[in-house]
């Protein structure tokens, strides 16, 4: 298994875990650069140069 396959497999596990926690009504705080992962969030806050640049609820 190469690094990309490992990364993809781990990413899928993380996504499944986050979906499970969301379904149970749990609060999870995630820091990511992955826009696809951000789509799972009910609320997001984006930082640029250490400052809040946008947020949604």
ABEGO torsion letter per residue (X at the ends): XBAAAAAAAAAAAAAAAAAAAAAAGBBBBBBBABAAAAAABABBBBBBGGBBABBBX
